Amino acid sequence: MFKKSFCIVLISLLFVSCWKNKSPEDLIRLKDKFKSQVSTFEKKKSNANKNVNKGLESLNALKSALEDTKNEDKEFAKVYGDWEKVNKRVENLNKEYEDLKTKASNLFGAMEKQTNSLSDEASKKTLLSAINKAKTKYNATLKNTSKAIGKLRILHGDAVEVVKALEVAAALNSFDNINDQMKSIEGRVEGIMQELNVAVVESKKLYEKKITELGE
């Protein structure tokens, strides 16, 4: 009787184990993690945008103050502080981008694993093709996102250079070159933020359409 009971328990455990191997790779959990990461990235991008714009306002205010010969160390310290906040936001944005990339990779990997477990070769082939297309397109978006974050870093560095140059310009009372640098910085902000917006939009599309369809 004991042997019989032991055999039944063993068979049950093997059945559960096999079912686990053939069951979905917890796509719902991974999809939710990806969706949550998209929202987090969008929020960090928005925060970075606000800080960049705030930093530009401080930079413009400092420039105006200097042109009015109000050259105070306090003004410089404030602007440096604002741009340090920008740098921190960019660092945070980059971290969230790396997390987004990881969660997307995990999700695609889970879908591929689940699809490869299908016995119907035709369905398997169709789904794998769809997954590869979605992955290729999204990887291109992630690559462009990385470039945009890199541009933000450069923008921050250029702004710090302007702050340093302003001090000299104030002493010489010559701001012509600074004006050109300011225009260059301001002109690049919108384009960079638009590039990052594309990443958010594409991520949402991927979750709401492609991932949902493939995960069904």
N, C-alpha and C positions, 0 to 999 in steps of 0.2 A: 504493500500500500504506500509506504514511504517513497519507494523508488518511482512508483506511478505518479505520485504528487510532485516529486522532484522533476520528473520529465515534463510534466505539464507546465510547471513554473519556468523551466529552461526554455521550452518552446515559446512560451509567452514573451519572455525576455528577448529572444531572437527575433520574434515578430515585431516587437516594438522597436528594436534596433534597426531592422530592415526598413520599417516605416519611416523612421527618422532620416535614414539615408536617402529615401526617395521623396520625402516631403519637401515643400518649398523651403528655401534657405532663409526663412523668416523675412520674406520680402516686405511684409507690412511694417515690421520694425525698422528695417533698413530704409524703406521709403520715407517713413516718418522722420528718421534721423536726417535724411537728405533734405527733406522739406524744411525742417527746423533750421538746418545750417544755411539754407538759401535765405531764410528770413533774417538770421543773424548777420549774414554777409551784407544784406541790403541795409540793415540798421547801421552797421559799422561804416558802410560807404556813405550813408547820409550824414553820420557824425563827422567823418573826415571832410566832407564837402562843407559843412557848416564851419569847421575849424579853419579850413583853407580860406574861406571867404572872410571870416573874422580876422584872420592874420593879415589878409590884404587890406582890410579896412584900417587895421592898426598901422600898417606900413604907410598907407596913404596919409593917415593922420600925422604920423611922425614926419613924413616928408613936408607936409604943410607947416607943421610946427617949426621945422628947421628953416624953411624958407622965410618964416616970420621971425627968424633969428632967436627962437626959443630952444636953443640947444641945451637940453637937460639930460643928465645921465639917467634920470628916472624914466624918461621917455624911451630911451634905448633899452633899458632893462625890461620894460613892459612889452615891447615888440619882440625882443628875444624870447621872453616867456611865452608869448602867443605862438611863436613859431616852434617852440619846443613842444607845445601841445599838438601842433600839426604833425610833428614828427612822431609823437606817441600814437596819434590816431592812424597814421599811415602804417606804423608797425603792427597795430592791432588789426588793421584791415588785411595786411599780409598774412597774419596768423589765421584769420578766418578764411582767407582764400585757400591756404594749405589744408585746413580742415574740410573745406568744401570739396577740394580735389580728392582727398582721401575717402570721404563719404560717397562721392560719385563713383569712384573706383570700386569700392566695396559693393555698391548696388549693382553696377554692371557685372561684376564678377559673380554675384549671387544669381543674377538672371541667366548668365551663361551656364552656370553649373546646373541650375534647374532645367534649362532647355536641353542640355546635353543628356539629361536623365530620361528624356522622352523616348518612347519606343517607336513612335511614328516619325520616320525619317523625313517625310515631306514637311511636316509641321516643324520639325527640328531645324531643317535647312532654312525655311522661311523666317522663323523667329531669330535664328542666329544672324541671318543677313540683316534683318531689321535692327537688331542690337548693335551690330558692327557699324551700321550707318549712323545711328544715333550717337554712338560712342565717338566715332571719328569727328562728327560735327561738334559735339560738346567739348572734346579735347582741344579743338581749334579755338573755341570760345575761351577755355581756361588759359590757353597760351596767350591770347590777346589780353586777357585780364591781368596776367602776370606782367606783361609789357606796360600796361596802363599804370599799375602800381609802381613800377620802376620809374615811369615818367613823373609820378607824384614825388618820389624821393628826390629826383633831379630838381623839380620845381622848388622843393623846400630848400635845397642847397643853394639854388640861385637867389632865393629870397634872402637867405642869410648873408650872401655876398652883397646884396643891395644894401642891407642894413649897415654892413661894414663900410661900404663905399659912401653911404650918406654922411657919415661922420666926417670923412675927408672933404666931401662936396660942401658940407656946411662951412668948414674952415675956409674953403676957397670961394664960397658963395657961387658955385657953379653946379647947376642941377640938370643941365641939358642931357648928358649921357644917362643920368639916373632915370629921366623921364622915359627914354627908350627902353631901358631895362624893365621898368615897371609895366609898360605897355606889353612887352613880351611875356611877362609872367601872367598878367591878367588875361591875355589872349589865349593862353594855353589851358587855363583852368577848366573852362566849359567843355572843351574837347576831351580832356582826360576823364571828366566825370561822365560824359556821354558814353565813352568806351566802357566804363565800369557799369553803367546802366544796362548796356547790352548783355553783360554777364548775368545780371539779375533777371532780366527778361527771359533770356535763353534758359536759365536754370528753372524758372517757373514753368516755361513751356515744356521743358523736358519732364518735369514732375507731373504736370497736369495732363499732358497728352501722351507722350511717348512712353514714359515709365508706367503710367496707369494702364495703357493698352497692353504693353508687354507683360505686365505683372498679373493680368487677369487670367 
